[in-house]
Amino acid sequence: MNYIEIRFSIDPEGGEGEVLAALLADIGFEGVVEENQLLKAYIPESEFNEENLRDMMILAGINKPFGKSLIAEQNWNEVWESQFEPVVIAGRIYVRAPFHPARNDIDFELVIEPRMSFGTAHHETTALMLEYLLELPLEGRSVLDMGCGTGILAIMAAKLGANPVVAIDNDTWAVSNARDNILINNTPSILIELGDAHALTQYSSFDVILANINRNILLNDMKEYCKVLNNQGIILFSGFYLNDLPAIEQAASQNQLRLISYKNKNNWVAATFAKSLKE
């Protein structure tokens, strides 16, 4: 499969790359790589629409030139994985690819084949969600990971004792990637499924829900998540900016959720809510 590569010059210190990466993911780009002061984004040639890209830039107030190239078919796993470096979260979680050396001086090791799926802990939202998981009492609790990407959050939940764990994503590549990562990390009890919020009708309830997606999907699907969240259950939202938090909190309150706390890193937010049914 041929891909289109889009290139932007960025300020690596100002969080500009993370903002662009999220916006590009919203319009179908499957992978983003930062190299010094350059951000490269990739999308299948058959799915690229330059008008959509320019419309997104106008709506986001992005006024800068970009480069465009056609990339002939190649081994995209190798290209993508070559950009993946190990990450340590909160001094307790070591996230690495299979080709990186293991460590025995840390509490948890997550081995992630990144491929083209979101979730390697390099992005602030994944890192913040992992930090929150370390703080939750998950032993024996049921967990749902919506928009699971690589499966990293579901895998971490399972390693912390959560059971059962269900992971759902609407991207076939992500589901395949998550299945592989589940096996690599010896967490085979995780149930992985292709689908979106409509897939939740087959499940009764969960104690904890993880949803690291984006603002629009969270606002659109929050009601469906809450239908399967136990009373006094916890839901973690991420994938949005600090200035989006009021809108997320307002929608949450309409779904019997109250804000417990939030974390902010480079303007990205992860927030914890608890469900409390009115008597």
Backbone as JSON, one array per atom type, in Angstrom:
{
  "sequence": "MNYIEIRFSIDPEGGEGEVLAALLADIGFEGVVEENQLLKAYIPESEFNEENLRDMMILAGINKPFGKSLIAEQNWNEVWESQFEPVVIAGRIYVRAPFHPARNDIDFELVIEPRMSFGTAHHETTALMLEYLLELPLEGRSVLDMGCGTGILAIMAAKLGANPVVAIDNDTWAVSNARDNILINNTPSILIELGDAHALTQYSSFDVILANINRNILLNDMKEYCKVLNNQGIILFSGFYLNDLPAIEQAASQNQLRLISYKNKNNWVAATFAKSLKE",
  "N": [[0.85, -1.2, 0.0], [0.6, 2.18, -0.9], [1.6, 5.27, 0.65], [0.79, 8.61, 1.71], [2.96, 11.12, 2.7], [3.0, 13.77, 4.94], [4.54, 16.78, 5.85], [5.44, 18.94, 8.49], [7.0, 21.85, 9.79], [7.94, 22.26, 13.16], [7.8, 23.5, 16.57], [9.56, 21.86, 18.83], [9.64, 22.19, 21.58], [7.36, 23.42, 22.43], [5.06, 21.89, 22.49], [3.73, 21.74, 20.13], [3.88, 19.69, 18.28], [2.43, 17.56, 19.44], [-0.17, 18.59, 19.44], [-0.69, 18.89, 16.68], [-0.43, 16.2, 15.92], [-2.65, 14.99, 17.16], [-4.77, 16.31, 15.87], [-4.36, 15.53, 13.22], [-4.74, 12.78, 13.45], [-7.45, 12.74, 13.87], [-8.47, 13.15, 11.34], [-7.84, 10.92, 9.93], [-5.13, 10.19, 9.65], [-2.6, 7.76, 10.13], [-0.18, 7.39, 11.39], [2.41, 9.14, 13.11], [5.47, 10.83, 13.2], [8.03, 12.42, 14.99], [10.84, 14.29, 14.22], [13.49, 15.92, 15.27], [12.94, 19.15, 14.46], [10.79, 18.63, 12.9], [7.67, 17.34, 11.9], [6.3, 14.37, 10.77], [3.63, 12.92, 9.06], [1.46, 10.18, 8.25], [-0.69, 8.69, 5.85], [-2.85, 6.38, 4.19], [-2.63, 6.39, 0.63], [-5.01, 6.14, -0.8], [-6.89, 7.17, 0.93], [-6.33, 9.78, 1.38], [-7.19, 13.19, 1.49], [-6.7, 16.24, 0.4], [-8.16, 18.55, 0.67], [-9.65, 18.11, 3.0], [-7.57, 18.15, 4.84], [-6.67, 20.82, 4.62], [-9.0, 22.15, 5.42], [-9.16, 21.31, 8.1], [-6.86, 22.58, 9.1], [-7.57, 25.26, 8.82], [-9.79, 25.46, 10.54], [-8.51, 24.89, 12.94], [-6.86, 27.01, 13.18], [-4.32, 26.93, 12.11], [-1.69, 28.16, 10.42], [0.47, 27.54, 8.33], [2.97, 26.38, 6.04], [3.1, 23.14, 4.39], [4.82, 20.11, 3.53], [4.53, 17.56, 0.99], [4.62, 14.17, 0.07], [4.71, 11.2, -1.94], [4.91, 8.0, -0.7], [6.27, 5.01, -1.52], [5.12, 1.58, -1.33], [6.25, -0.23, 1.5], [7.97, -1.88, 4.23], [6.12, -1.09, 6.71], [5.92, -1.59, 9.42], [8.6, -1.87, 10.27], [9.6, 0.68, 9.69], [8.04, 2.32, 11.37], [8.48, 1.22, 13.93], [11.17, 1.72, 14.26], [11.3, 4.28, 15.19], [10.55, 4.26, 17.81], [11.2, 4.75, 21.14], [12.19, 3.61, 24.45], [10.13, 4.29, 27.38], [9.73, 5.64, 30.64], [7.35, 5.64, 33.15], [6.22, 7.47, 35.84], [8.26, 6.46, 37.35], [7.79, 3.77, 37.73], [6.73, 2.23, 35.68], [7.89, 0.68, 32.84], [8.01, 1.14, 29.5], [8.5, -0.48, 26.54], [9.7, -1.53, 23.28], [9.78, -4.78, 21.63], [12.4, -5.09, 20.7], [14.02, -3.65, 22.36], [16.2, -3.55, 25.28], [15.42, -5.48, 28.23], [14.38, -4.58, 31.62], [15.06, -5.12, 35.04], [14.72, -3.65, 37.26], [12.46, -2.29, 37.88], [8.97, -1.77, 38.6], [6.87, -2.54, 36.78], [6.82, -3.85, 33.51], [6.06, -3.1, 30.25], [5.69, -4.44, 27.14], [5.51, -3.28, 24.01], [4.44, -3.53, 20.75], [4.42, -1.11, 18.54], [3.56, -0.49, 15.85], [1.15, 0.94, 13.72], [-0.61, 1.91, 15.56], [-2.24, 3.86, 18.13], [-0.81, 4.65, 21.26], [1.74, 4.37, 23.01], [2.82, 5.43, 25.2], [4.38, 7.61, 24.75], [2.91, 9.82, 24.05], [1.32, 12.47, 25.84], [-1.27, 11.96, 26.87], [-1.57, 9.16, 27.05], [0.49, 8.58, 28.84], [-0.42, 9.99, 31.11], [-2.78, 8.6, 31.67], [-1.73, 6.09, 32.34], [-0.38, 6.79, 34.69], [-2.57, 7.38, 36.33], [-3.75, 4.84, 36.49], [-1.98, 3.5, 38.13], [-2.69, 4.54, 40.55], [-5.18, 3.6, 41.16], [-7.32, 1.23, 42.85], [-7.32, -1.72, 41.53], [-7.45, -4.46, 41.73], [-9.18, -7.36, 41.09], [-11.28, -5.99, 39.92], [-13.63, -5.1, 37.35], [-12.81, -3.98, 34.09], [-13.09, -1.73, 31.38], [-11.67, -0.84, 28.34], [-11.96, 1.61, 26.18], [-11.45, 2.4, 22.77], [-8.89, 1.25, 22.44], [-6.42, 1.13, 21.06], [-3.06, 0.29, 20.95], [-3.5, -1.4, 23.04], [-2.32, -0.89, 25.42], [-3.27, 0.29, 27.85], [-5.26, -1.48, 28.74], [-3.69, -3.74, 29.11], [-1.98, -2.87, 31.15], [-3.88, -2.51, 33.17], [-4.7, -5.18, 33.56], [-2.31, -6.26, 34.51], [-2.25, -5.03, 36.92], [-4.07, -6.41, 38.31], [-6.76, -6.31, 37.55], [-9.84, -7.8, 36.56], [-12.66, -9.11, 34.99], [-11.1, -7.9, 31.9], [-11.91, -5.85, 29.24], [-11.25, -4.84, 25.95], [-11.76, -2.49, 23.41], [-11.79, -1.41, 20.04], [-12.3, 0.55, 17.09], [-10.78, 0.2, 14.88], [-9.35, -1.98, 12.62], [-6.64, -2.55, 12.32], [-5.6, -1.68, 14.76], [-6.88, -3.43, 16.54], [-5.76, -5.9, 15.76], [-3.07, -5.34, 16.37], [-3.3, -4.89, 19.15], [-4.09, -7.44, 20.01], [-1.75, -8.92, 19.51], [0.02, -7.61, 21.29], [-1.18, -8.18, 23.73], [-0.68, -10.92, 23.96], [2.14, -10.92, 23.95], [2.63, -9.69, 26.38], [1.73, -11.49, 28.19], [-0.96, -11.51, 29.07], [-3.39, -12.98, 28.53], [-6.08, -13.18, 29.2], [-7.47, -10.89, 28.6], [-10.16, -9.6, 26.81], [-10.48, -8.79, 23.5], [-12.01, -6.66, 21.15], [-13.46, -5.75, 17.99], [-15.02, -2.75, 17.32], [-17.34, -0.1, 18.3], [-18.95, 2.31, 20.44], [-21.45, 1.18, 20.18], [-21.06, -1.5, 20.53], [-21.23, -1.98, 23.19], [-23.66, -2.81, 24.14], [-23.82, -5.52, 24.59], [-22.65, -6.03, 27.0], [-22.88, -6.14, 30.57], [-22.0, -4.54, 32.94], [-19.33, -2.42, 34.23], [-16.64, -1.86, 36.55], [-14.65, 0.01, 36.23], [-13.92, 2.33, 33.68], [-11.96, 3.11, 30.88], [-11.19, 5.7, 28.73], [-9.46, 6.96, 26.41], [-9.54, 8.92, 24.03], [-10.82, 11.19, 21.98], [-11.99, 14.59, 22.23], [-14.49, 15.04, 20.83], [-15.55, 12.45, 20.33], [-15.72, 11.5, 22.94], [-17.67, 13.24, 24.02], [-19.8, 12.57, 22.4], [-20.22, 9.82, 22.86], [-20.37, 9.43, 25.58], [-22.73, 8.98, 27.07], [-23.37, 6.35, 26.4], [-21.21, 4.97, 27.51], [-21.66, 5.45, 30.22], [-23.94, 3.98, 30.69], [-23.06, 1.41, 31.1], [-21.46, 1.58, 33.29], [-20.85, 0.84, 36.61], [-22.7, 1.89, 39.56], [-21.07, 4.2, 41.62], [-18.83, 3.6, 40.24], [-15.72, 4.16, 38.43], [-14.59, 6.37, 35.93], [-12.21, 7.15, 33.49], [-11.26, 9.79, 31.56], [-9.54, 10.93, 28.66], [-7.48, 12.56, 26.13], [-7.99, 15.1, 25.33], [-7.81, 18.73, 25.49], [-6.8, 21.14, 28.04], [-8.51, 23.36, 27.97], [-10.8, 22.19, 27.09], [-11.85, 20.86, 29.19], [-14.02, 22.0, 30.8], [-16.27, 21.57, 29.09], [-16.27, 18.79, 28.92], [-16.68, 18.17, 31.62], [-19.21, 19.29, 32.03], [-20.84, 17.73, 30.32], [-20.41, 15.31, 31.57], [-21.61, 15.71, 34.09], [-24.25, 15.72, 33.36], [-24.62, 13.12, 32.91], [-24.62, 11.86, 35.35], [-22.11, 11.86, 36.51], [-19.38, 12.83, 38.53], [-16.68, 15.07, 38.84], [-13.59, 13.97, 40.0], [-10.77, 14.32, 40.02], [-8.07, 15.79, 38.1], [-5.33, 15.53, 35.76], [-2.73, 17.39, 34.25], [-0.71, 17.85, 31.48], [1.5, 19.49, 29.5], [-0.68, 20.88, 28.41], [-2.44, 18.87, 27.75], [-4.97, 16.68, 29.02], [-5.96, 14.35, 31.54], [-8.71, 13.0, 33.17], [-10.5, 12.03, 36.12], [-13.6, 10.62, 36.88], [-16.46, 9.91, 38.93], [-19.29, 7.77, 39.19], [-22.43, 8.53, 40.39], [-25.5, 7.7, 41.34], [-28.59, 9.38, 41.54], [-30.59, 9.47, 44.43]],
  "CA": [[0.0, 0.0, 0.0], [1.32, 3.45, -0.92], [1.18, 6.24, 1.66], [1.12, 10.02, 1.56], [3.67, 11.7, 3.84], [2.85, 15.21, 5.11], [5.6, 17.28, 6.74], [5.3, 20.27, 9.08], [8.03, 22.33, 10.71], [7.31, 22.47, 14.46], [8.62, 23.86, 17.73], [9.48, 20.67, 19.68], [9.55, 22.54, 23.0], [6.1, 24.08, 22.76], [3.92, 20.98, 22.43], [3.05, 21.89, 18.84], [3.81, 18.39, 17.62], [1.34, 16.77, 20.02], [-1.43, 19.16, 18.97], [-0.84, 18.51, 15.28], [-0.63, 14.75, 15.85], [-4.04, 14.68, 17.52], [-5.64, 16.82, 14.81], [-4.19, 14.69, 12.04], [-5.37, 11.5, 13.73], [-8.9, 12.93, 13.74], [-8.87, 13.13, 9.92], [-7.49, 9.66, 9.3], [-3.71, 9.85, 9.56], [-2.39, 6.54, 10.92], [1.09, 7.4, 12.12], [3.1, 10.43, 13.18], [6.84, 10.73, 13.71], [8.72, 13.7, 15.19], [12.29, 14.24, 14.04], [14.04, 17.25, 15.55], [11.93, 20.2, 14.33], [9.93, 18.22, 11.79], [6.66, 16.33, 12.16], [5.88, 13.65, 9.57], [2.39, 12.19, 9.28], [1.24, 9.24, 7.16], [-2.06, 8.25, 5.59], [-2.91, 5.64, 2.92], [-2.87, 7.26, -0.52], [-6.42, 6.06, -1.2], [-7.72, 7.85, 1.92], [-5.88, 11.16, 1.56], [-7.99, 14.25, 0.89], [-5.99, 17.47, 0.75], [-9.15, 19.55, 1.08], [-9.93, 17.85, 4.42], [-6.4, 18.62, 5.59], [-6.68, 22.29, 4.65], [-10.14, 22.57, 6.24], [-8.77, 21.1, 9.49], [-5.9, 23.61, 9.45], [-8.29, 26.53, 8.95], [-10.59, 25.39, 11.77], [-7.62, 24.88, 14.09], [-6.06, 28.23, 13.19], [-2.94, 26.61, 11.75], [-1.32, 28.89, 9.2], [1.87, 27.24, 8.02], [3.08, 25.51, 4.87], [3.45, 21.74, 4.64], [5.33, 19.35, 2.39], [3.76, 16.36, 0.69], [5.33, 13.2, -0.77], [4.17, 9.86, -2.09], [5.84, 7.0, -0.21], [5.95, 3.71, -2.11], [4.9, 0.5, -0.38], [7.43, -0.75, 2.17], [7.66, -2.53, 5.5], [5.78, 0.01, 7.61], [6.23, -1.97, 10.8], [9.99, -1.57, 10.55], [9.77, 2.13, 9.68], [7.39, 2.89, 12.56], [9.12, 0.75, 15.15], [12.51, 2.31, 14.39], [11.17, 5.58, 15.84], [9.99, 4.04, 19.14], [12.19, 4.64, 22.2], [11.57, 3.25, 25.73], [9.6, 5.36, 28.22], [9.48, 5.29, 32.03], [6.22, 6.4, 33.68], [6.13, 7.58, 37.3], [9.33, 5.67, 37.97], [7.32, 2.42, 38.04], [6.33, 1.5, 34.47], [8.87, 0.76, 31.74], [7.36, 0.79, 28.24], [9.53, -0.69, 25.52], [9.4, -2.41, 22.16], [10.46, -6.07, 21.81], [13.82, -5.05, 20.35], [14.76, -2.91, 23.39], [16.58, -4.41, 26.4], [14.52, -5.55, 29.39], [14.9, -4.06, 32.87], [14.55, -5.84, 36.2], [14.79, -2.73, 38.4], [11.26, -1.46, 37.84], [7.81, -2.58, 39.02], [6.09, -3.08, 35.67], [7.4, -3.71, 32.18], [5.1, -3.29, 29.18], [6.35, -4.61, 25.85], [4.51, -2.83, 23.06], [4.71, -3.42, 19.31], [3.59, 0.05, 18.24], [2.99, -0.48, 14.5], [0.53, 2.23, 13.41], [-1.67, 2.15, 16.53], [-1.97, 4.88, 19.15], [-0.64, 4.14, 22.62], [3.08, 3.87, 23.34], [3.19, 6.23, 26.38], [5.1, 8.82, 24.36], [1.97, 10.93, 24.09], [0.97, 12.86, 27.2], [-2.52, 11.38, 27.36], [-1.32, 7.77, 27.46], [1.3, 8.63, 30.05], [-1.28, 10.42, 32.23], [-3.7, 7.5, 31.99], [-0.95, 5.07, 33.05], [-0.17, 7.29, 36.05], [-3.82, 7.21, 37.07], [-3.97, 3.42, 36.76], [-1.16, 3.14, 39.29], [-3.32, 5.06, 41.76], [-6.49, 3.0, 41.38], [-7.39, -0.15, 43.37], [-7.9, -2.47, 40.41], [-7.46, -5.89, 42.0], [-10.48, -8.0, 41.03], [-12.32, -5.1, 39.38], [-13.85, -5.21, 35.9], [-12.31, -2.78, 33.41], [-13.34, -1.57, 29.95], [-10.77, 0.11, 27.67], [-12.55, 2.03, 24.91], [-10.45, 2.99, 21.9], [-7.71, 0.68, 23.12], [-5.17, 1.31, 20.33], [-2.12, -0.81, 21.11], [-3.9, -2.23, 24.17], [-1.41, -0.64, 26.55], [-3.99, 0.56, 29.11], [-5.89, -2.74, 29.14], [-2.62, -4.61, 29.58], [-1.55, -2.37, 32.46], [-4.95, -2.82, 34.12], [-4.62, -6.61, 33.85], [-1.12, -6.49, 35.34], [-2.57, -4.52, 38.26], [-5.02, -7.32, 38.94], [-8.13, -6.17, 37.07], [-10.39, -9.0, 35.92], [-12.22, -9.21, 33.59], [-10.72, -6.69, 31.17], [-12.39, -5.83, 27.86], [-10.64, -3.76, 25.16], [-12.52, -2.3, 22.18], [-11.33, -0.37, 19.12], [-13.02, 0.47, 15.81], [-9.79, 0.09, 13.81], [-8.92, -3.39, 12.51], [-5.19, -2.61, 12.56], [-5.39, -1.54, 16.2], [-7.32, -4.67, 17.19], [-4.72, -6.9, 15.5], [-1.91, -4.94, 17.14], [-3.58, -5.13, 20.56], [-4.06, -8.9, 20.24], [-0.34, -9.33, 19.59], [0.6, -7.07, 22.52], [-1.76, -8.93, 24.85], [0.06, -12.18, 24.06], [3.52, -10.61, 24.31], [2.68, -9.29, 27.79], [1.2, -12.6, 28.99], [-2.25, -11.13, 29.67], [-4.33, -13.55, 27.54], [-7.47, -13.13, 29.64], [-8.11, -9.68, 28.08], [-11.02, -9.8, 25.64], [-10.32, -7.69, 22.55], [-13.13, -6.68, 20.21], [-13.58, -4.7, 16.99], [-16.31, -2.09, 17.44], [-17.39, 1.22, 18.93], [-19.85, 2.35, 21.6], [-22.6, 0.3, 19.95], [-20.71, -2.85, 20.97], [-21.39, -2.09, 24.64], [-24.97, -3.36, 24.5], [-23.7, -6.93, 24.97], [-22.02, -6.12, 28.31], [-23.75, -5.68, 31.66], [-21.46, -3.38, 33.65], [-17.91, -2.41, 34.56], [-16.27, -1.03, 37.71], [-13.76, 1.08, 35.76], [-13.88, 2.51, 32.22], [-10.87, 3.95, 30.39], [-11.53, 6.22, 27.4], [-8.45, 7.9, 25.93], [-9.92, 8.99, 22.61], [-10.73, 12.61, 21.71], [-13.1, 15.37, 22.8], [-15.77, 14.86, 20.14], [-16.06, 11.1, 20.56], [-16.1, 11.42, 24.35], [-18.94, 13.93, 24.2], [-20.84, 11.86, 21.66], [-20.45, 8.46, 23.35], [-20.34, 9.37, 27.04], [-23.98, 8.4, 27.57], [-23.29, 4.89, 26.24], [-20.26, 4.49, 28.51], [-22.26, 5.51, 31.55], [-24.94, 2.92, 30.81], [-22.42, 0.16, 31.54], [-20.6, 1.87, 34.44], [-21.52, 0.57, 37.89], [-22.83, 2.99, 40.49], [-19.8, 4.42, 42.33], [-17.73, 3.22, 39.36], [-14.77, 5.2, 38.04], [-14.3, 6.48, 34.5], [-11.08, 8.02, 33.19], [-11.32, 10.38, 30.22], [-8.38, 11.68, 28.2], [-7.48, 12.8, 24.69], [-8.48, 16.45, 25.08], [-6.99, 19.79, 26.05], [-7.26, 21.72, 29.29], [-9.66, 24.25, 27.75], [-11.97, 21.36, 26.81], [-12.32, 20.22, 30.42], [-15.37, 22.42, 31.2], [-17.28, 20.9, 28.26], [-16.29, 17.38, 29.34], [-17.29, 18.12, 32.94], [-20.64, 19.58, 31.9], [-21.48, 16.53, 29.78], [-20.32, 14.27, 32.59], [-22.61, 15.96, 35.12], [-25.54, 15.35, 32.78], [-24.65, 11.65, 32.92], [-24.47, 11.42, 36.73], [-20.7, 11.73, 36.83], [-18.79, 14.0, 39.19], [-15.23, 15.15, 38.67], [-12.79, 13.68, 41.19], [-9.49, 15.01, 39.88], [-7.52, 15.74, 36.74], [-3.91, 15.76, 35.59], [-2.48, 18.23, 33.09], [0.68, 17.81, 31.03], [1.63, 20.18, 28.21], [-2.03, 21.27, 28.0], [-3.27, 17.67, 27.6], [-5.61, 16.38, 30.29], [-6.66, 13.11, 31.89], [-9.59, 13.34, 34.3], [-11.21, 10.93, 36.76], [-14.97, 10.9, 37.31], [-17.15, 8.82, 39.62], [-20.72, 7.74, 38.93], [-23.23, 8.56, 41.61], [-26.9, 7.77, 40.98], [-29.42, 10.15, 42.45], [-31.52, 8.65, 45.21]],
  "C": [[0.88, 1.25, 0.0], [0.74, 4.41, 0.12], [1.54, 7.65, 1.2], [1.81, 10.48, 2.85], [3.47, 13.21, 3.82], [3.87, 15.67, 6.14], [5.31, 18.72, 7.18], [6.55, 20.61, 9.87], [7.34, 22.67, 12.03], [8.33, 22.97, 15.47], [8.53, 22.7, 18.72], [9.32, 20.97, 21.16], [8.18, 23.06, 23.4], [4.88, 23.18, 22.69], [3.17, 21.04, 21.12], [2.88, 20.55, 18.14], [2.66, 17.54, 18.12], [-0.03, 17.26, 19.53], [-1.69, 18.74, 17.53], [-1.12, 17.01, 15.13], [-2.07, 14.37, 16.13], [-5.0, 15.13, 16.42], [-5.56, 15.96, 13.56], [-4.82, 13.31, 12.23], [-6.88, 11.59, 13.54], [-9.36, 12.89, 12.29], [-8.26, 11.94, 9.18], [-6.03, 9.31, 9.18], [-3.39, 8.74, 10.56], [-1.1, 6.53, 11.71], [1.74, 8.75, 12.03], [4.47, 10.21, 13.79], [7.41, 12.13, 13.84], [10.22, 13.48, 15.06], [12.84, 15.65, 14.15], [12.92, 18.29, 15.45], [10.96, 19.91, 13.19], [8.95, 17.17, 12.27], [6.23, 15.72, 10.83], [4.65, 12.82, 9.9], [2.07, 11.37, 8.04], [-0.22, 8.81, 7.08], [-2.06, 7.46, 4.28], [-3.28, 6.58, 1.76], [-4.35, 7.29, -0.9], [-7.36, 6.84, -0.27], [-7.37, 9.34, 2.07], [-6.78, 12.12, 0.81], [-7.38, 15.57, 1.33], [-6.96, 18.56, 1.2], [-9.52, 19.38, 2.56], [-8.8, 18.36, 5.29], [-6.42, 20.14, 5.72], [-7.85, 22.82, 5.49], [-9.82, 22.43, 7.73], [-7.82, 22.21, 9.95], [-6.59, 24.96, 9.66], [-9.08, 26.55, 10.27], [-9.73, 25.46, 13.01], [-6.74, 26.13, 14.17], [-4.59, 27.99, 12.88], [-2.61, 27.25, 10.41], [0.16, 28.68, 8.93], [1.9, 26.32, 6.8], [3.36, 24.07, 5.28], [3.97, 21.12, 3.35], [4.53, 18.08, 2.2], [4.56, 15.47, -0.25], [4.54, 11.91, -0.85], [5.24, 8.87, -1.66], [5.4, 5.64, -0.74], [5.83, 2.66, -1.03], [6.22, -0.01, 0.18], [7.01, -1.41, 3.47], [7.4, -1.45, 6.55], [6.01, -0.33, 9.07], [7.65, -1.57, 11.17], [10.22, -0.06, 10.61], [9.23, 2.74, 10.96], [8.13, 2.49, 13.83], [10.5, 1.37, 15.35], [12.48, 3.65, 15.11], [10.79, 5.46, 17.33], [11.1, 3.84, 20.16], [11.51, 4.29, 23.52], [11.16, 4.47, 26.54], [9.42, 4.82, 29.63], [8.4, 6.22, 32.57], [6.21, 6.32, 35.2], [7.18, 6.74, 38.02], [8.97, 4.22, 38.21], [6.96, 1.58, 36.82], [7.36, 1.74, 33.38], [8.19, 0.25, 30.48], [8.42, 0.7, 27.16], [8.99, -1.53, 24.38], [10.16, -3.72, 22.35], [11.96, -6.03, 21.54], [14.65, -4.22, 21.33], [15.12, -3.84, 24.55], [15.57, -4.36, 27.54], [15.2, -4.9, 30.59], [14.28, -4.84, 34.02], [14.55, -4.97, 37.46], [13.56, -1.84, 38.48], [10.04, -2.35, 38.07], [7.1, -3.27, 37.87], [6.8, -2.82, 34.35], [6.31, -4.03, 31.16], [5.85, -3.35, 27.86], [5.32, -4.35, 24.77], [5.08, -2.8, 21.64], [3.85, -2.28, 18.8], [2.89, 0.0, 16.89], [2.41, 0.9, 14.2], [-0.54, 2.6, 14.42], [-1.25, 3.16, 17.58], [-1.81, 4.2, 20.51], [0.71, 3.52, 22.87], [3.63, 4.55, 24.59], [4.07, 7.41, 26.03], [4.17, 10.03, 24.4], [1.53, 11.19, 25.53], [-0.27, 12.14, 27.72], [-2.33, 9.93, 27.81], [-0.52, 7.72, 28.74], [0.46, 9.01, 31.27], [-2.24, 9.31, 32.65], [-2.96, 6.39, 32.74], [-0.67, 5.5, 34.49], [-1.42, 7.09, 36.9], [-4.06, 5.74, 37.41], [-3.16, 2.95, 37.97], [-1.82, 3.54, 40.61], [-4.65, 4.39, 42.09], [-6.39, 1.6, 41.98], [-8.09, -1.03, 42.34], [-8.01, -3.97, 40.66], [-8.9, -6.42, 42.0], [-11.6, -7.15, 40.47], [-12.42, -5.26, 37.87], [-13.5, -3.88, 35.24], [-12.65, -2.85, 31.93], [-12.38, -0.51, 29.42], [-11.35, 0.43, 26.3], [-11.52, 2.77, 24.05], [-9.07, 2.56, 22.33], [-6.4, 0.88, 22.38], [-4.26, 0.09, 20.45], [-2.52, -1.79, 22.21], [-3.13, -1.94, 25.44], [-2.15, -0.43, 27.86], [-4.67, -0.7, 29.63], [-4.86, -3.68, 29.73], [-2.14, -4.18, 30.96], [-2.6, -2.68, 33.52], [-4.9, -4.29, 34.52], [-3.43, -6.92, 34.75], [-1.33, -5.99, 36.77], [-3.67, -5.33, 38.94], [-6.45, -7.2, 38.49], [-8.57, -7.44, 36.36], [-11.91, -9.01, 36.11], [-11.83, -7.85, 33.02], [-11.18, -6.84, 29.73], [-11.78, -4.63, 27.15], [-11.34, -3.69, 23.81], [-11.9, -1.19, 21.34], [-12.06, -0.55, 17.8], [-12.09, 0.36, 14.62], [-9.25, -1.33, 13.77], [-7.42, -3.53, 12.77], [-4.9, -2.55, 14.05], [-5.77, -2.83, 16.93], [-6.28, -5.78, 16.99], [-3.47, -6.62, 16.32], [-2.11, -5.23, 18.62], [-3.55, -6.62, 20.89], [-2.62, -9.39, 20.39], [0.29, -8.86, 20.9], [0.08, -7.78, 23.76], [-1.01, -10.24, 25.06], [1.49, -11.94, 24.51], [3.64, -10.34, 25.81], [2.05, -10.32, 28.73], [-0.04, -12.18, 29.77], [-3.38, -11.66, 28.78], [-5.8, -13.48, 27.94], [-8.21, -11.88, 29.11], [-8.92, -10.04, 26.83], [-10.91, -8.58, 24.74], [-11.4, -7.81, 21.48], [-13.07, -5.5, 19.25], [-14.95, -4.07, 17.12], [-16.19, -0.71, 18.03], [-18.38, 1.19, 20.08], [-21.07, 1.46, 21.43], [-22.33, -1.13, 20.43], [-20.97, -3.06, 22.45], [-22.71, -2.71, 25.06], [-24.9, -4.81, 24.96], [-23.09, -7.12, 26.37], [-22.94, -5.55, 29.38], [-23.19, -4.45, 32.34], [-19.98, -3.57, 33.93], [-17.68, -1.52, 35.79], [-15.45, 0.19, 37.29], [-13.82, 1.12, 34.24], [-12.76, 3.47, 31.88], [-11.23, 4.41, 28.99], [-10.56, 7.33, 27.04], [-8.64, 8.03, 24.42], [-9.74, 10.44, 22.13], [-12.02, 13.29, 22.16], [-14.43, 15.03, 22.15], [-16.38, 13.48, 20.39], [-16.5, 10.94, 22.01], [-17.46, 12.06, 24.59], [-20.09, 13.17, 23.54], [-21.22, 10.53, 22.3], [-20.53, 8.33, 24.87], [-21.57, 8.7, 27.62], [-23.94, 6.88, 27.51], [-22.3, 4.29, 27.25], [-20.93, 4.4, 29.88], [-23.33, 4.44, 31.76], [-24.34, 1.63, 31.35], [-21.41, 0.4, 32.67], [-21.39, 1.66, 35.72], [-21.69, 1.86, 38.71], [-21.59, 3.02, 41.39], [-18.59, 3.97, 41.5], [-16.91, 4.42, 38.94], [-14.6, 5.18, 36.52], [-13.21, 7.51, 34.3], [-11.21, 8.48, 31.75], [-9.99, 11.06, 29.91], [-8.46, 11.8, 26.68], [-7.97, 14.19, 24.34], [-7.59, 17.46, 25.81], [-7.6, 20.38, 27.32], [-8.49, 22.62, 29.08], [-10.91, 23.5, 27.33], [-12.57, 20.77, 28.08], [-13.7, 20.71, 30.87], [-16.47, 21.74, 30.39], [-17.4, 19.43, 28.65], [-17.0, 17.27, 30.69], [-18.79, 18.38, 32.88], [-21.39, 18.36, 31.36], [-21.48, 15.42, 30.81], [-21.4, 14.46, 33.66], [-24.01, 15.6, 34.65], [-25.72, 13.83, 32.72], [-24.32, 11.08, 34.29], [-23.03, 11.1, 37.11], [-20.21, 13.0, 37.5], [-17.26, 13.93, 39.08], [-14.53, 14.91, 40.01], [-11.47, 14.43, 41.15], [-9.08, 15.0, 38.41], [-6.03, 16.02, 36.8], [-3.71, 16.51, 34.28], [-0.99, 18.16, 32.73], [0.77, 18.4, 29.63], [0.27, 20.48, 27.58], [-2.94, 20.09, 27.68], [-3.78, 17.26, 28.98], [-6.08, 14.94, 30.35], [-7.45, 13.42, 33.15], [-10.32, 12.1, 34.8], [-12.58, 11.4, 37.23], [-15.54, 9.67, 38.01], [-18.64, 8.92, 39.33], [-21.47, 7.66, 40.25], [-24.69, 8.76, 41.24], [-27.67, 8.57, 42.02], [-30.42, 9.23, 43.14], [-32.96, 9.02, 44.85]]
}
